Amino acid sequence: WVAAFIPTPVMRGFIEGLVCVTIIGQVPHLLGIAGATGNFFTKLWFALQHLPDAALAPVLTGSLSLLAMLALRDLAPRVPAALVVAAAATILVGLLGGAAAGVSVVGDLPSGLPHVVLPSLDLVKLKDLAPGALAIVLVGYAEALAGAKAAAMQGGGDIDPNQELIAHGPANILSGLFGGFLVVGSLSKTSVAMAAGARTQLANLVAAVFCFFTLVLLTPLFRGMPHPALAAIVIAAMLHLSKPGYLRDLLARSPWEFAIAAMVIAGELTLGVLHGIVLGVALSLLMLIYRTSHPQGAVLGQLPGTEAYRDIRRHPEALTFPGLLIWRAGGDLFFASVGHLDEGLKATLAATRPPARHVLLDADSVNFVDTSGCDALRNSIEQLQNQGITFAFARLRDEVRDRMRRAGIEAVVGSANFYERVTDGVRAWQRQEAALLLRERAGDSDGGSTRHEDRPAQ
C-alpha cells in the first residue's frame, strides 16, 4: 500500500531526476577528472571547473565507449553491448598502455567469499542507527521500485510493489550477516541488465552465479577494466531509461501533475534523492486532499429523447425543468468536503431562474459519508425545507443510505423520496406538480378566494 501513494507522474519524475543525478555522478569517471560531493548542480559546476584537467586518453576512452554503446543499441540491439564494450575497452587499454596515459582502471579486487559475522544488537546503537536506516530503506525502496516499474513499462509487464518490498527483507538480512551493503534494486544496474537483454527473474539468478564464480576465480580479469568505459555503460543505460516524451505528453494532459513531476526532479537535483521523492508524495497527497475536499457539483439536464441526465455546462442541449433543480454532488460527503458542497448547492439555488421549489440530488458519485457530512447535510435540508424547498435523493448507495438513516436524514426527507434512478425522481416530482395544479384549478372553479402562482406546464 505504500507504493499506492507514489503516483505515476511522481515516479516518472523520480526516474528522470535519478537519471540526471546518476549521469552527473559518472561524468568525472568518463572524463578522468576529480569528482565532488553535493547535489546535482554542485557536481555539475565542479565538473565544468575541472574540464581543463581532463586528459586526452580517458576522454577518448569514455567518449568512444559511449558512442559504441549507443551505436550497438541502435544498429545491433541483440548484441550484449555492455559486455562487448567492457571487454573491448579492457583489451585496448591494456594493449595501448592506456593506464600509463592516465586512464583509470579498476585495479586489484578482493577475491573469495565473505565470512558470516553476527551483528551487534546493542539497543543504544540500534536507537542511534534507526533514523538513518529508515531513510536509507525509503530511498532504496523508492529506487528499487523505480527500476522495477521502468523495467515493467518497457517490457509491457506488471509488478507487485508489496512483493518487491518483501523480497528486499531476506536479501538485506543475509547481506547484513555477511557484512554487505544495503541490497536494493538499482535503476542504473536494472537499466544495464535490460540493455543486455534481461527480461525475467532468471537474469538475476544467472548474475548471482557469475558473481559467485567471479569472486572465487575471475577477479583478476577485471583488474584492467577502465573506469571511463564503465561510466559510459552506465550513462548509455540511463539515457535509454529517460523518457522526456512522457513529460511533454503529461504537460499537455495535466499541467498540475506535470508541475509535481517537475518539482520532484528539481527536489532531487537540489535537495537529494530522498527529499525529492518525499516532496513528490507530499505534493500528490495535498492535491488529493484538495480535490476530494472540493468536489465539483453540477446542474443536470435530460438529454432529448433519452433518460440520461448530464451536466448542462457540457451539454447545452439538455432539458431542465422549471421549479426542479437536479444537482449532482460530484464527490463524497465528509468533514472536508461537505462545506464546499453546501456552498455550491446554495449558490446554484440562488442563481436558478425561475426559483427551484424541489431539489433532486443525484448521489451516484457519493461513495462515503461520515458523521460530519450527515450532520451538515441534515442541517442544509432542514434549512431548505423551512424556505419551502423540498428535497429528494436518487441513485444513493445502500451503505450511504444506511448511514443517512442512522443520522435521521431519511426521517427528515421521507423514505418515499429516495429513488433508484434520476428519471424516477423527475417523474415523481412531475406527478406531484400535476396533482397540485389540479387542486389549484379545482379551488378556482369552486370560487375559492385563495389563489396560487401558476405552475409551468410539464
C-alpha positions as CSV (number, residue, x, y, z in Angstrom):
1,W,0.0,0.0,0.0
2,V,3.0,2.3,0.4
3,A,3.5,2.3,-3.4
4,A,-0.1,3.4,-3.8
5,F,0.9,6.9,-2.6
6,I,3.6,7.2,-5.4
7,P,1.6,8.1,-8.5
8,T,3.0,7.6,-12.0
9,P,3.9,11.3,-12.6
10,V,5.9,11.3,-9.3
11,M,7.6,8.0,-10.1
12,R,8.4,9.2,-13.6
13,G,9.8,12.5,-12.3
14,F,11.8,10.5,-9.7
15,I,13.2,8.3,-12.5
16,E,14.1,11.4,-14.6
17,G,15.8,13.1,-11.7
18,L,17.6,9.9,-10.8
19,V,18.8,9.6,-14.4
20,C,20.3,13.2,-14.1
21,V,21.9,12.5,-10.7
22,T,23.4,9.2,-11.9
23,I,24.8,10.7,-15.1
24,I,26.4,13.7,-13.4
25,G,27.9,11.2,-11.0
26,Q,29.5,9.3,-13.8
27,V,30.9,12.3,-15.7
28,P,34.1,12.6,-13.7
29,H,34.8,8.9,-14.3
30,L,34.0,9.4,-18.0
31,L,36.4,12.3,-18.4
32,G,39.1,11.2,-15.9
33,I,38.7,14.2,-13.7
34,A,38.1,14.6,-9.9
35,G,34.6,14.2,-8.6
36,A,32.7,16.2,-6.0
37,T,30.1,15.6,-3.3
38,G,26.9,17.5,-3.0
39,N,23.8,18.0,-5.1
40,F,23.5,17.8,-8.9
41,F,24.4,21.5,-9.5
42,T,27.4,21.3,-7.2
43,K,28.7,18.3,-9.1
44,L,28.0,19.9,-12.4
45,W,29.7,23.2,-11.5
46,F,32.7,21.3,-10.2
47,A,33.0,19.2,-13.4
48,L,32.8,22.3,-15.5
49,Q,35.5,24.0,-13.5
50,H,37.8,21.0,-13.9
51,L,37.3,20.3,-17.6
52,P,40.7,21.7,-18.4
53,D,42.1,18.9,-16.2
54,A,40.7,16.2,-18.4
55,A,43.4,14.2,-20.1
56,L,43.0,13.1,-23.7
57,A,43.3,9.3,-23.1
58,P,40.4,9.0,-20.6
59,V,38.3,11.4,-22.7
60,L,38.8,9.3,-25.8
61,T,38.2,6.0,-23.9
62,G,35.0,7.3,-22.4
63,S,33.7,9.0,-25.5
64,L,34.4,6.1,-27.8
65,S,32.8,3.7,-25.3
66,L,29.7,5.8,-25.1
67,L,29.4,6.1,-28.9
68,A,29.9,2.4,-29.2
69,M,27.2,1.7,-26.6
70,L,24.7,4.0,-28.4
71,A,25.6,2.6,-31.9
72,L,25.3,-1.0,-30.8
73,R,22.0,-0.4,-29.2
74,D,20.5,1.1,-32.3
75,L,22.3,-1.0,-35.0
76,A,22.6,-4.3,-33.3
77,P,20.1,-4.4,-30.4
78,R,20.6,-8.2,-29.9
79,V,24.3,-7.8,-29.2
80,P,25.2,-7.5,-25.5
81,A,26.6,-4.0,-25.9
82,A,27.8,-3.6,-22.3
83,L,29.7,-6.8,-22.3
84,V,31.3,-6.1,-25.8
85,V,32.3,-2.5,-24.9
86,A,33.7,-3.5,-21.5
87,A,35.7,-6.3,-23.0
88,A,37.0,-4.3,-25.9
89,A,37.9,-1.3,-23.8
90,T,39.8,-3.5,-21.3
91,I,41.8,-5.2,-24.1
92,L,42.5,-1.9,-26.0
93,V,43.6,0.0,-22.9
94,G,45.8,-2.9,-21.9
95,L,47.4,-3.2,-25.4
96,L,47.9,0.5,-25.9
97,G,49.1,1.3,-22.5
98,G,46.2,3.5,-21.6
99,A,46.8,3.1,-17.8
100,A,50.2,4.8,-18.3
101,A,48.5,7.6,-20.3
102,G,46.2,8.5,-17.4
103,V,43.2,6.1,-17.9
104,S,42.0,5.0,-14.5
105,V,41.4,1.2,-14.2
106,V,39.6,-0.9,-11.6
107,G,42.8,-2.4,-10.2
108,D,43.0,-5.3,-7.8
109,L,39.8,-6.6,-6.4
110,P,39.4,-8.7,-3.3
111,S,38.6,-12.3,-4.1
112,G,36.9,-15.1,-2.1
113,L,33.6,-15.4,-0.3
114,P,32.8,-13.2,2.7
115,H,32.5,-14.6,6.2
116,V,29.4,-14.7,8.3
117,V,29.6,-12.1,11.0
118,L,26.8,-11.7,13.6
119,P,25.9,-8.0,14.0
120,S,25.9,-6.3,17.4
121,L,22.4,-6.0,18.9
122,D,23.2,-3.1,21.3
123,L,20.0,-1.3,21.9
124,V,21.7,2.1,22.1
125,K,23.4,1.6,18.8
126,L,20.1,0.4,17.2
127,K,18.3,3.6,18.5
128,D,21.1,5.8,17.0
129,L,21.1,4.0,13.7
130,A,17.3,3.6,13.3
131,P,16.5,7.1,11.8
132,G,19.3,6.9,9.2
133,A,18.5,3.3,8.5
134,L,14.8,4.2,7.8
135,A,15.9,7.0,5.4
136,I,18.2,4.6,3.6
137,V,15.4,2.0,3.3
138,L,13.0,4.6,1.9
139,V,15.4,5.8,-0.6
140,G,16.5,2.2,-1.5
141,Y,12.9,1.0,-1.9
142,A,11.9,4.1,-3.9
143,E,14.9,3.5,-6.3
144,A,14.2,-0.3,-6.5
145,L,10.5,0.4,-7.2
146,A,11.5,2.9,-9.9
147,G,13.8,0.4,-11.6
148,A,11.2,-2.3,-11.4
149,K,8.5,-0.1,-12.8
150,A,10.8,1.2,-15.6
151,A,11.5,-2.4,-16.5
152,A,7.9,-3.4,-16.4
153,M,6.8,-0.4,-18.5
154,Q,9.5,-1.1,-21.1
155,G,8.7,-4.8,-21.1
156,G,5.0,-4.5,-21.1
157,G,4.5,-6.3,-17.8
158,D,3.5,-5.5,-14.3
159,I,4.9,-5.7,-10.8
160,D,3.6,-6.2,-7.3
161,P,5.1,-3.5,-5.1
162,N,4.4,-5.5,-1.9
163,Q,6.3,-8.4,-3.3
164,E,9.2,-6.1,-4.2
165,L,9.3,-4.9,-0.6
166,I,9.0,-8.4,0.8
167,A,11.9,-9.7,-1.4
168,H,14.2,-7.0,-0.1
169,G,13.7,-8.1,3.5
170,P,15.6,-11.5,3.5
171,A,18.1,-10.2,1.0
172,N,19.2,-7.4,3.4
173,I,19.2,-9.7,6.4
174,L,21.6,-12.0,4.6
175,S,23.7,-9.1,3.4
176,G,23.9,-7.9,7.0
177,L,25.1,-11.3,8.2
178,F,27.9,-11.2,5.6
179,G,28.9,-7.6,6.3
180,G,27.5,-6.3,3.0
181,F,25.8,-3.1,1.9
182,L,22.1,-2.4,1.6
183,V,20.7,-4.6,-1.1
184,V,18.2,-2.8,-3.4
185,G,17.2,-2.8,-7.0
186,S,19.3,-0.1,-8.6
187,L,17.9,1.9,-11.5
188,S,21.4,2.1,-13.2
189,K,22.0,-1.7,-12.8
190,T,18.5,-2.5,-13.9
191,S,18.9,-0.4,-17.0
192,V,22.2,-2.1,-17.8
193,A,20.6,-5.5,-17.3
194,M,17.7,-4.5,-19.5
195,A,20.0,-3.3,-22.2
196,A,21.8,-6.6,-22.1
197,G,18.6,-8.4,-22.8
198,A,17.3,-9.3,-19.3
199,R,13.5,-10.0,-19.2
200,T,12.8,-12.3,-16.2
201,Q,14.0,-13.0,-12.7
202,L,16.2,-15.7,-14.2
203,A,18.6,-12.9,-15.2
204,N,19.3,-12.2,-11.5
205,L,20.0,-15.9,-10.9
206,V,22.4,-16.0,-13.8
207,A,24.1,-12.8,-12.5
208,A,24.4,-14.4,-9.0
209,V,26.1,-17.5,-10.4
210,F,28.5,-15.4,-12.4
211,C,29.1,-13.2,-9.3
212,F,30.0,-16.3,-7.3
213,F,32.5,-17.6,-9.9
214,T,33.9,-14.1,-10.3
215,L,34.6,-13.8,-6.6
216,V,36.2,-17.2,-6.5
217,L,38.1,-17.3,-9.8
218,L,37.7,-14.4,-12.1
219,T,38.6,-11.2,-10.2
220,P,42.0,-10.9,-12.0
221,L,40.1,-10.4,-15.3
222,F,38.6,-7.1,-14.1
223,R,41.9,-5.6,-13.0
224,G,42.4,-3.7,-16.2
225,M,38.9,-2.6,-16.9
226,P,38.9,1.2,-17.4
227,H,36.6,3.4,-15.3
228,P,35.7,5.6,-18.4
229,A,34.2,2.6,-20.1
230,L,32.2,1.6,-17.1
231,A,30.9,5.2,-16.8
232,A,29.9,5.1,-20.5
233,I,28.0,1.9,-20.0
234,V,26.0,3.4,-17.1
235,I,25.4,6.7,-18.9
236,A,24.1,4.9,-22.0
237,A,21.8,2.8,-19.9
238,M,20.5,5.9,-18.1
239,L,19.8,7.7,-21.5
240,H,17.8,4.6,-22.5
241,L,15.6,4.9,-19.4
242,S,14.9,8.7,-19.8
243,K,11.5,9.4,-21.4
244,P,11.2,13.1,-22.0
245,G,8.3,12.5,-24.3
246,Y,6.3,11.3,-21.4
247,L,6.8,14.7,-19.7
248,R,5.8,16.6,-22.8
249,D,2.6,14.5,-23.0
250,L,1.9,15.0,-19.3
251,L,2.2,18.8,-19.7
252,A,-0.5,18.7,-22.4
253,R,-2.8,16.3,-20.5
254,S,-2.4,17.6,-16.9
255,P,-0.3,20.7,-16.2
256,W,-0.8,20.3,-12.5
257,E,0.7,16.7,-12.5
258,F,3.5,17.9,-14.8
259,A,4.3,20.6,-12.2
260,I,4.5,18.0,-9.5
261,A,6.8,15.8,-11.6
262,A,9.0,18.9,-12.3
263,M,9.1,19.7,-8.6
264,V,10.2,16.1,-7.9
265,I,13.0,16.4,-10.4
266,A,14.0,19.8,-9.0
267,G,13.9,18.4,-5.5
268,E,16.2,15.6,-6.4
269,L,18.7,17.8,-8.2
270,T,18.9,20.4,-5.4
271,L,17.9,18.6,-2.1
272,G,18.7,15.0,-2.8
273,V,17.0,11.7,-3.8
274,L,15.1,11.2,-0.5
275,H,13.8,14.8,-0.4
276,G,12.7,14.6,-4.0
277,I,10.5,11.5,-3.6
278,V,9.1,12.8,-0.3
279,L,8.3,16.2,-1.9
280,G,6.5,14.4,-4.7
281,V,4.5,12.2,-2.4
282,A,3.6,15.2,-0.2
283,L,2.5,17.3,-3.1
284,S,0.4,14.5,-4.5
285,L,-1.3,14.0,-1.2
286,L,-2.0,17.7,-0.9
287,M,-3.5,17.7,-4.4
288,L,-5.6,14.6,-3.5
289,I,-6.8,16.3,-0.3
290,Y,-7.7,19.5,-2.3
291,R,-9.6,17.6,-5.0
292,T,-11.6,15.4,-2.6
293,S,-12.4,18.4,-0.4
294,H,-13.6,20.5,-3.4
295,P,-15.9,18.2,-5.4
296,Q,-17.4,19.9,-8.4
297,G,-21.2,19.9,-8.2
298,A,-23.2,20.2,-11.4
299,V,-26.7,21.0,-12.6
300,L,-28.1,18.1,-14.6
301,G,-30.5,18.2,-17.5
302,Q,-32.2,15.5,-19.6
303,L,-30.7,14.7,-23.0
304,P,-33.5,14.9,-25.5
305,G,-35.1,11.6,-26.4
306,T,-33.3,9.7,-23.6
307,E,-33.4,9.0,-19.9
308,A,-29.8,10.2,-19.5
309,Y,-29.0,13.3,-17.4
310,R,-25.8,15.2,-18.0
311,D,-24.1,18.4,-16.9
312,I,-25.8,21.3,-18.7
313,R,-22.5,23.1,-19.0
314,R,-21.1,20.3,-21.2
315,H,-24.4,19.6,-22.8
316,P,-26.3,22.8,-23.5
317,E,-29.0,20.9,-25.3
318,A,-30.0,19.1,-22.1
319,L,-33.5,19.9,-20.9
320,T,-34.2,21.4,-17.5
321,F,-37.5,21.6,-15.6
322,P,-38.7,24.9,-14.2
323,G,-39.1,24.6,-10.5
324,L,-36.9,21.5,-10.3
325,L,-33.1,21.5,-9.6
326,I,-31.4,18.2,-10.4
327,W,-28.0,18.5,-8.8
328,R,-25.1,16.1,-8.8
329,A,-22.9,16.1,-5.7
330,G,-19.7,15.3,-7.5
331,G,-17.9,13.6,-4.6
332,D,-18.0,12.1,-1.2
333,L,-19.7,13.8,1.8
334,F,-17.2,14.1,4.6
335,F,-15.9,16.7,7.0
336,A,-13.6,18.3,4.5
337,S,-16.0,18.4,1.5
338,V,-19.4,19.0,2.9
339,G,-18.9,22.7,3.4
340,H,-17.9,23.2,-0.2
341,L,-20.8,21.1,-1.4
342,D,-23.3,23.0,0.7
343,E,-22.0,26.3,-0.6
344,G,-22.2,25.1,-4.2
345,L,-25.8,23.9,-3.8
346,K,-26.9,27.2,-2.1
347,A,-25.2,29.2,-4.8
348,T,-26.8,27.2,-7.5
349,L,-30.2,27.6,-5.9
350,A,-29.7,31.3,-5.7
351,A,-28.9,31.5,-9.4
352,T,-31.7,29.3,-10.6
353,R,-34.5,31.0,-12.5
354,P,-37.3,30.5,-12.0
355,P,-36.6,29.7,-8.4
356,A,-36.5,25.9,-7.7
357,R,-39.1,24.5,-5.3
358,H,-37.7,21.0,-5.3
359,V,-34.1,19.7,-5.2
360,L,-33.3,16.2,-6.6
361,L,-29.8,15.2,-5.5
362,D,-28.1,12.7,-7.8
363,A,-25.8,10.8,-5.3
364,D,-24.3,8.3,-7.7
365,S,-20.8,9.8,-7.0
366,V,-21.2,9.6,-3.3
367,N,-19.4,6.5,-2.1
368,F,-18.8,7.6,1.5
369,V,-20.4,9.8,4.1
370,D,-19.2,10.5,7.6
371,T,-20.8,11.9,10.7
372,S,-19.9,15.5,9.9
373,G,-21.2,15.1,6.4
374,C,-24.5,13.6,7.7
375,D,-25.0,16.4,10.3
376,A,-24.2,19.2,7.8
377,L,-26.4,17.6,5.1
378,R,-29.3,17.3,7.5
379,N,-29.0,20.9,8.6
380,S,-29.0,22.1,5.0
381,I,-32.1,20.0,4.1
382,E,-33.9,21.4,7.1
383,Q,-33.0,25.0,6.2
384,L,-34.2,24.4,2.6
385,Q,-37.5,22.9,3.9
386,N,-38.0,26.0,6.1
387,Q,-37.7,28.0,2.9
388,G,-40.4,25.9,1.2
389,I,-38.0,23.8,-0.9
390,T,-38.5,20.0,-0.8
391,F,-35.6,17.5,-1.1
392,A,-35.1,14.0,-2.6
393,F,-32.3,11.6,-3.4
394,A,-31.6,9.5,-6.5
395,R,-29.1,6.7,-7.1
396,L,-28.0,6.6,-3.4
397,R,-25.8,3.6,-2.5
398,D,-27.2,1.2,0.2
399,E,-24.3,1.7,2.6
400,V,-24.6,5.5,2.3
401,R,-28.3,5.4,2.8
402,D,-27.8,3.3,5.9
403,R,-25.5,6.0,7.4
404,M,-28.1,8.6,6.5
405,R,-30.9,6.6,8.1
406,R,-29.0,6.4,11.3
407,A,-28.3,10.1,11.2
408,G,-32.0,10.9,10.9
409,I,-31.8,12.2,7.3
410,E,-34.3,9.7,6.0
411,A,-36.8,10.7,8.6
412,V,-36.4,14.4,7.6
413,V,-36.7,13.8,3.9
414,G,-39.2,10.9,4.0
415,S,-38.5,7.3,2.9
416,A,-40.6,7.8,-0.3
417,N,-38.2,10.5,-1.6
418,F,-35.3,8.1,-2.3
419,Y,-35.3,6.9,-5.9
420,E,-33.3,4.3,-7.8
421,R,-33.0,6.5,-10.9
422,V,-33.0,10.2,-11.6
423,T,-35.8,9.6,-14.1
424,D,-37.9,8.1,-11.2
425,G,-37.4,11.2,-9.1
426,V,-38.2,13.5,-12.0
427,R,-41.4,11.7,-12.8
428,A,-42.5,11.7,-9.1
429,W,-42.0,15.4,-9.0
430,Q,-44.0,15.9,-12.2
431,R,-46.9,13.9,-10.8
432,Q,-46.8,16.0,-7.6
433,E,-46.8,19.2,-9.6
434,A,-49.6,17.9,-11.8
435,A,-51.7,17.0,-8.8
436,L,-51.0,20.4,-7.2
437,L,-52.1,22.2,-10.4
438,L,-55.3,20.2,-10.5
439,R,-56.1,21.1,-6.9
440,E,-55.5,24.7,-7.6
441,R,-57.7,24.7,-10.6
442,A,-60.4,22.9,-8.7
443,G,-60.2,25.5,-6.0
444,D,-60.6,28.3,-8.6
445,S,-63.6,26.6,-10.1
446,D,-65.2,26.4,-6.7
447,G,-64.9,30.1,-6.3
448,G,-62.2,29.8,-3.6
449,S,-60.6,33.1,-2.6
450,T,-57.1,31.7,-2.3
451,R,-55.1,31.8,-5.5
452,H,-51.6,30.4,-6.1
453,E,-49.0,31.2,-8.7
454,D,-49.5,29.2,-11.9
455,R,-47.1,26.3,-12.2
456,P,-45.4,25.8,-15.5
457,A,-46.8,23.0,-17.7
458,Q,-44.6,19.9,-17.9
